[in-house]
Amino acid sequence: MKLYVPFAQRVRLLSRLDLFLERFPGYIRAKYGTDLSRESIVVVTIDSLRFDVAQQAETPHIRALFRASASDGWIKVGSHGTYTLPSHISMFHAGIFPCDNRPDVPPPYNREKEKLFKAQLAWERTTGARFPTPAAPNIVRGFERMGYRTLGVGGVHWFNDRFITSDLWKTQYFREFHWKEDFSENCSIAFENQIGLIRKLRLDQEKRPVFLFLNVSSTHTPYMGFGRSLDGQKKALEYVDSHLPELLDVLPDRFLMLLLSDHGECFGEDGLWGHSFYHPSIMEVPFACIAYQRDRWLSERGQGGQVRV
């Protein structure tokens, strides 16, 4: 006597079996592939950075990084939040990074053409993304389950893990999370302090793939004291650019870097200042995907560590 199991019930049983097997690292490696497990990912959000500021600032090291990786450079995309918290939640919880789905925008900035990440959701468990992750509370935990070393280094005070409304990054997302006041917008050498911390983490010697997040606070108000203006934010970004080689020196030899802003800023447009409300200057942000290889970067920098013009 054959036992008949309706198709819908078989699908549910297989789905439950899949969820159970994803508890085991060997099954995850077999399902999602070993090549992916060797590619590290570095997400750098330059807080509050406007698209026009990114375009106009004198940033020779960022430009050299674009050339070394054959990147498209800065692409204008739309943020998913008017301030830090919702924008980062969108990225690290659901895997939805800033995008622009108009036909002339190339992938992966156009999510209709390619998704970098995609959380498995209750109503859609498909993993159609360049970096698929197993079922997990968020994509960062998904990478952790795949054997990645997940680290976060906060900048602005939304990443203060000592306060109850902003400790979620440490308790719910990253296995290792670091924040201190010297990384915040109130410190004029915050980026240098963050690089010093990352140097101690020895990521350049890490054998596991890495998922690293860094929030740069220097471009957030008060813009390192350079003034509440486009020019003030430009100078803050130029400071960040001047120390970019030091950051790259302490990272792995190869990784995908996602360099972007979480939201923009108003500097008097339509009588508005700051962020946390709708305005095109806040919603339009720069994004660049960079396939970093140390040898190409060093070649582009030229002799003596000088950037070639």
C-alpha positions, -999 to 999 in steps of 0.1 A, spaced: 0 0 0 15 33 -11 12 64 11 0 94 -8 13 127 3 -3 158 -13 21 180 -33 16 210 -11 24 190 20 55 176 4 67 211 -3 61 221 33 80 190 46 110 196 23 111 232 34 112 222 70 139 196 63 159 223 45 156 246 75 167 218 98 197 209 77 209 245 75 219 242 112 249 223 99 279 241 84 286 213 59 251 215 44 254 253 41 287 250 23 273 223 -1 241 244 -7 256 278 -12 290 269 -27 326 271 -15 338 299 -39 315 324 -21 329 315 12 363 328 2 352 363 -8 353 389 20 330 419 20 337 454 34 308 478 38 319 514 45 291 540 50 303 576 49 276 591 71 254 620 57 275 623 25 257 640 -3 261 628 -39 272 662 -52 298 665 -24 312 631 -33 315 642 -69 331 676 -63 355 669 -34 392 665 -41 396 628 -33 426 614 -52 427 581 -32 391 573 -38 395 581 -75 426 559 -76 407 531 -60 380 534 -86 407 531 -114 425 502 -97 392 482 -96 378 494 -130 348 506 -110 321 528 -125 328 553 -97 301 571 -78 266 562 -89 236 582 -77 211 560 -59 182 564 -36 185 559 2 160 538 21 161 561 51 162 598 59 186 591 88 211 566 100 191 539 117 165 530 91 190 532 63 213 507 80 185 485 91 174 482 55 209 472 45 218 447 72 184 433 81 169 427 47 199 432 25 183 461 6 210 486 -1 204 520 -17 194 516 -53 179 532 -84 158 508 -106 155 530 -136 164 512 -168 196 532 -175 212 524 -141 236 494 -142 236 465 -118 241 461 -89 228 496 -82 196 486 -101 181 458 -79 158 448 -107 189 437 -127 209 423 -98 206 419 -60 238 418 -40 221 405 -10 186 392 -1 173 380 32 151 349 32 117 363 41 86 346 54 67 351 22 97 346 -2 125 322 7 142 323 -26 179 334 -25 183 351 -59 213 373 -51 250 374 -58 256 366 -22 228 343 -10 226 336 27 208 309 46 177 316 67 187 338 96 174 367 116 193 391 92 219 389 65 248 395 89 238 365 110 235 346 77 271 353 68 281 343 103 264 310 98 284 305 65 316 308 85 323 345 80 339 366 108 314 394 112 326 427 126 312 461 130 329 494 138 304 521 146 308 558 141 279 582 148 259 578 180 233 556 165 259 529 170 266 536 207 263 500 220 262 513 256 227 527 252 196 507 250 181 522 218 213 516 198 229 484 212 211 462 186 241 461 164 261 442 191 232 421 204 214 412 172 237 416 142 275 414 145 295 388 164 321 415 172 310 451 175 331 481 185 321 517 194 335 544 216 332 581 218 365 586 200 348 571 169 319 596 169 312 628 150 324 648 181 360 637 176 380 654 148 403 623 143 376 597 146 385 580 113 421 576 124 410 561 157 388 536 139 417 526 116 438 521 147 412 497 162 409 478 129 446 474 128 445 456 161 419 432 148 445 418 124 421 413 95 450 413 70 460 380 85 425 365 90 421 330 74 383 331 74 363 353 50 353 386 66 321 406 67 333 440 80 311 471 85 325 506 91 305 537 97 326 569 91 313 598 112 336 625 100 312 638 73 283 640 98 275 673 115 296 691 129 318 681 99 350 681 120 345 718 127 348 728 90 314 745 90 278 736 83 280 739 45 288 720 13 324 732 16 326 720 52 314 685 43 338 685 13 367 692 36 356 664 60 355 639 31 389 651 19 402 642 54 387 608 51 403 603 17 437 613 30 436 584 54 421 558 30 454 541 22 459 535 60 426 517 61 433 496 30 467 486 45 450 468 74 423 450 54 425 416 36 443 414 2 410 409 -17 375 418 -10 343 434 -24 340 470 -10 307 487 -9 314 524 -4 283 545 0 264 570 21 234 561 43 216 594 36 224 630 25 221 664 41 204 697 35 225 729 36 197 755 33 179 741 2 143 752 4 151 767 38 160 733 52 190 721 72 201 687 84 183 654 77 156 631 92 130 644 67 123 641 30 143 661 5 161 651 -27 194 663 -12 189 637 16 175 608 -5 201 610 -33 233 594 -22 266 581 -37 273 544 -40 304 526 -55 310 488 -57 348 481 -57 364 447 -64 396 454 -44 429 436 -50 459 448 -31 484 444 -60 463 465 -83 458 492 -57 495 494 -50 503 496 -87 478 524 -91 494 543 -61 527 541 -79 562 545 -65 566 556 -29 529 553 -22 520 583 -43 488 583 -62 492 587 -99 472 616 -114 
